[in-house]
Amino acid sequence: MPNSQSEISGDQFSSDVANYMRKLFQHCLAVTTLHPDPPVTPVPPPDWSEALLNTCQNAVRMLVVAFTNIEYISWDFADYCADCKSSALGCGGNPKKEKEILHRWPPEYHPTVRVDRPQVFADPSGRIISWILPSIIPPAYQNMLHDAVRILQPWFDKKFHTPEDGGSWRNNSIYFDADNDYISTGVVNLSAAWYMAGHKGPARTTPLLQRSQGHDFLSLAREPFAVMSGILAITHPQQYNMARQMKERLIQSGQCTEALQRWPMVFTAVSVITNRESPYHRDLHEGWQWFDFLLSFGPYKHAPLYLANLGVRVDNPPGTICLFGGRALLHGVRRVSPRITLALYMRQNIQQELGIPSAGWMTQHEYDSYIGVKRHGLRRSKECS
């Protein structure tokens, strides 16, 4: 029976980290808000590294700060998403339709407001729209991820096209800076299990993950990725549980079993993007009520992230994680290099094909039972419909 961190599968390790962080968050939230009967402090496994334990604990503290300082917008986010869905916006490449949405649902902040602290944005019903977590991933873990990404450089997609060629902006040469000493320029997409384009199954593993370099990448990124799973377990428990069910269902059916057991997070896919600007866009492969993760790091000061529908500019210093619905919010990142961005997400077509119920809205009411008398930035919102 495994008795040390190194002997546990990546999947089990990320589950252990997430369970510890979720229980610690519940405890800390209760203590912070003077709950009369807070949950007991969870005890981590004795073989965890000091770096892992400190990162988990510091991340939880920041999440409590963010959750107890919610900024409420004035319009209903579910109605807004329904309007976006009926408008068939696509990936954001229709400026006319996006302008109409901005007219019907004016950004909450005009001019754009700067966000440089832990922050949650929610609608009047308490539906959480976004979590902003500045520098939540510490420098030591950023360095681990940098070393991991450098292993992948020979497989970076560098087949960029010019604006005249047409095609997706994601590989348009005008948005990429040149290679630098920190990291070469390009994109690589990895997934332990996803469907090939135009197919419903069975799931396939990215070939690179079946090579020794893919194994080395996951080994180096193991602790940071597990912490990110823990962050999702706190920020959107329904989505986390849905993702766990997806992994378990795939493993039970014999699809990508080895890769899924090695994969140290609940997100089924990660895009590694280096030295690229992102114009305003939407991501269409996930559910409207789900969160994507954007993590950026590198030797820069700020890489501003814009959430156009909120009127928010996030400073986005190295190690910052921004969680929001990539399909629901038009978003973009300014050109800053050298910079590595990790986009963590899950594909809706797998969830649908497996017959697993989709995660609903994350709301502030998820943690009502752990909130005491000292509510800080929390207020009583009207119940979600």
URJOVEN-V644907 format. One record per residue. N is the residue number from 0. NEAR is the number of other ideal C-beta (glycine too) atoms within 8 Angstrom. Layout:
n,near
N,NEAR
N,NEAR
This chain:
n,near
0,2
1,6
2,5
3,7
4,9
5,4
6,6
7,9
8,7
9,14
10,12
11,10
12,13
13,15
14,10
15,11
16,14
17,15
18,9
19,13
20,16
21,12
22,10
23,13
24,12
25,11
26,13
27,11
28,15
29,14
30,9
31,10
32,15
33,8
34,12
35,4
36,4
37,9
38,8
39,5
40,6
41,8
42,3
43,8
44,7
45,4
46,6
47,9
48,7
49,6
50,10
51,12
52,10
53,9
54,13
55,15
56,9
57,10
58,14
59,13
60,9
61,11
62,15
63,12
64,9
65,13
66,12
67,13
68,12
69,13
70,9
71,10
72,12
73,5
74,10
75,8
76,13
77,12
78,8
79,12
80,12
81,8
82,11
83,11
84,8
85,6
86,9
87,6
88,11
89,9
90,8
91,11
92,7
93,8
94,6
95,6
96,11
97,13
98,8
99,9
100,13
101,11
102,7
103,6
104,10
105,6
106,11
107,9
108,9
109,6
110,5
111,10
112,8
113,6
114,10
115,6
116,7
117,10
118,10
119,13
120,13
121,14
122,12
123,10
124,13
125,13
126,12
127,15
128,13
129,13
130,14
131,14
132,14
133,12
134,8
135,11
136,14
137,11
138,7
139,7
140,14
141,12
142,8
143,12
144,16
145,13
146,9
147,13
148,13
149,8
150,10
151,13
152,10
153,5
154,8
155,13
156,8
157,6
158,5
159,8
160,9
161,8
162,5
163,4
164,6
165,4
166,6
167,5
168,8
169,5
170,11
171,13
172,8
173,6
174,10
175,12
176,8
177,6
178,6
179,11
180,3
181,7
182,14
183,8
184,13
185,10
186,12
187,11
188,9
189,13
190,12
191,13
192,14
193,11
194,12
195,6
196,4
197,3
198,6
199,5
200,7
201,4
202,11
203,9
204,11
205,12
206,6
207,11
208,16
209,8
210,8
211,5
212,11
213,12
214,10
215,10
216,14
217,15
218,7
219,11
220,12
221,11
222,12
223,11
224,13
225,17
226,16
227,14
228,17
229,16
230,16
231,17
232,13
233,11
234,11
235,12
236,10
237,9
238,13
239,13
240,9
241,13
242,13
243,10
244,10
245,14
246,14
247,8
248,10
249,15
250,12
251,6
252,6
253,5
254,10
255,12
256,9
257,6
258,12
259,13
260,11
261,13
262,13
263,13
264,12
265,13
266,13
267,15
268,13
269,12
270,11
271,14
272,10
273,15
274,12
275,12
276,10
277,9
278,8
279,9
280,12
281,13
282,10
283,7
284,8
285,13
286,9
287,9
288,11
289,14
290,12
291,13
292,15
293,12
294,13
295,14
296,11
297,12
298,5
299,10
300,3
301,8
302,11
303,11
304,14
305,13
306,14
307,13
308,12
309,13
310,12
311,13
312,11
313,13
314,11
315,12
316,10
317,11
318,14
319,16
320,13
321,13
322,14
323,13
324,13
325,12
326,11
327,13
328,13
329,11
330,14
331,12
332,14
333,9
334,7
335,10
336,9
337,12
338,12
339,14
340,12
341,13
342,11
343,11
344,15
345,13
346,13
347,11
348,9
349,15
350,13
351,8
352,9
353,10
354,4
355,9
356,4
357,11
358,12
359,6
360,9
361,14
362,11
363,13
364,9
365,7
366,10
367,7
368,4
369,11
370,11
371,9
372,6
373,7
374,9
375,8
376,8
377,10
378,7
379,2
380,11
381,5
382,7
383,9
384,4
